[in-house]
Amino acid sequence: MTSHEDLPTLSEVQLELMNVIWELGECSVADVWKVLNDRRGVARNTVHTLIVRLEEKGWLQRRDDDDEGIRYSPTVSQQSTQQRCVRQLIDTVFDGSPEGLVLTLLNDGTVSKDEANRIRKLIAKARGRKS
């Protein structure tokens, strides 16, 4: 996997497609199309075009296989992309404040008690690493 610092930002549709590819691992256009078509109905040509563009932009790499045809795999990990997206969200929407993001999540009631407990444990663990 490579660093994505020089890669262009993903649109919502591209991110949805990348999430499918991260889930599937190396896959074909048909594999991705099946998943997306089941979710919301999408043309196979649209998926093909998106995948080709993501390859051109450096998000995907292509492998030609005589037996399996053309296969695509991500060049960047899902975790590093999520971190980049969250950092961008914090910088642009919350003026650089991670606290603002957390408070918004906690105040809108979408965080369950179990999730809140896991978040507390993660915060405690992070404090321990910084000491």
C-alpha positions in Angstrom: 0.0 0.0 0.0 1.2 3.5 -0.8 0.6 6.8 0.8 -2.3 8.8 -0.4 -1.0 12.3 0.4 -0.7 13.1 -3.3 -3.9 11.4 -4.4 -7.0 13.5 -5.2 -9.8 13.6 -2.7 -12.5 11.0 -3.3 -16.1 12.0 -4.0 -18.9 10.3 -2.1 -19.6 7.9 -5.0 -15.9 7.1 -5.3 -15.6 6.5 -1.6 -18.6 4.2 -1.7 -17.0 2.2 -4.5 -13.6 2.1 -2.7 -15.4 0.8 0.4 -16.7 -2.1 -1.7 -13.2 -2.8 -3.1 -11.6 -2.7 0.4 -14.3 -5.2 1.5 -13.8 -7.5 -1.4 -10.0 -7.2 -1.8 -8.8 -7.8 -5.3 -11.8 -7.9 -7.6 -13.2 -7.4 -11.0 -15.6 -4.7 -12.3 -18.4 -7.3 -12.2 -17.7 -8.1 -8.6 -18.1 -4.5 -7.6 -21.1 -4.0 -9.8 -22.9 -6.9 -8.2 -22.5 -5.4 -4.7 -23.5 -1.8 -5.8 -26.4 -3.0 -8.0 -27.8 -5.0 -5.1 -27.6 -1.9 -2.8 -29.1 0.8 -5.1 -29.1 -0.2 -8.7 -26.3 1.1 -10.9 -25.3 0.5 -14.5 -22.3 -1.8 -15.0 -20.7 0.8 -17.4 -20.9 3.4 -14.6 -19.0 1.2 -12.3 -16.4 0.4 -15.0 -15.9 4.1 -15.7 -15.5 4.9 -12.0 -13.0 2.1 -11.5 -10.9 3.2 -14.6 -10.9 6.8 -13.3 -9.8 5.6 -9.8 -7.0 3.6 -11.4 -5.9 6.7 -13.5 -5.9 8.8 -10.3 -3.8 6.2 -8.4 -6.3 4.8 -6.0 -6.4 1.4 -7.7 -3.9 -0.8 -9.4 -4.8 -3.2 -12.2 -3.6 -6.7 -12.8 -4.4 -8.6 -16.0 -4.9 -12.3 -15.4 -5.3 -14.8 -18.2 -7.7 -16.9 -16.1 -9.6 -14.3 -14.1 -9.5 -11.3 -16.5 -8.8 -7.8 -15.2 -8.5 -7.5 -11.4 -8.3 -4.3 -9.4 -7.0 -3.7 -5.9 -6.6 -0.6 -3.7 -3.2 1.1 -3.5 -4.1 2.8 -0.1 -5.5 1.2 3.0 -9.1 1.9 4.1 -7.8 3.0 7.6 -5.4 5.6 6.2 -8.2 6.9 3.9 -10.6 7.1 6.8 -8.0 9.0 8.9 -7.5 11.4 6.0 -11.3 12.0 5.6 -11.8 12.6 9.3 -8.8 14.9 9.5 -10.2 16.9 6.5 -13.7 17.0 8.1 -12.2 18.2 11.4 -10.2 20.9 9.7 -12.9 22.2 7.4 -16.1 21.7 9.4 -14.9 22.0 13.0 -12.1 24.5 12.5 -9.4 22.0 13.5 -11.1 20.9 16.7 -11.5 17.1 17.3 -13.5 18.0 20.4 -16.1 19.7 18.2 -16.6 16.5 16.2 -16.9 14.4 19.3 -19.3 16.8 21.0 -21.5 16.8 17.8 -21.6 13.0 17.8 -22.4 12.8 21.5 -25.0 15.6 21.4 -27.0 14.3 18.4 -27.8 11.1 20.2 -26.5 8.7 17.6 -23.8 7.2 19.8 -25.1 4.2 21.7 -24.1 3.4 25.3 -21.9 0.6 24.1 -20.2 2.9 21.7 -19.7 5.6 24.3 -18.1 3.0 26.6 -15.8 1.9 23.9 -14.9 5.5 23.2 -14.1 6.1 26.9 -11.8 3.1 26.9 -10.0 4.3 23.7 -9.5 7.7 25.3 -8.1 6.2 28.4 -5.8 4.0 26.3 -4.7 7.1 24.3 -3.9 9.0 27.5 -1.8 6.1 28.7 0.3 6.3 25.5 0.9 10.0 25.8 2.0 9.9 29.5 
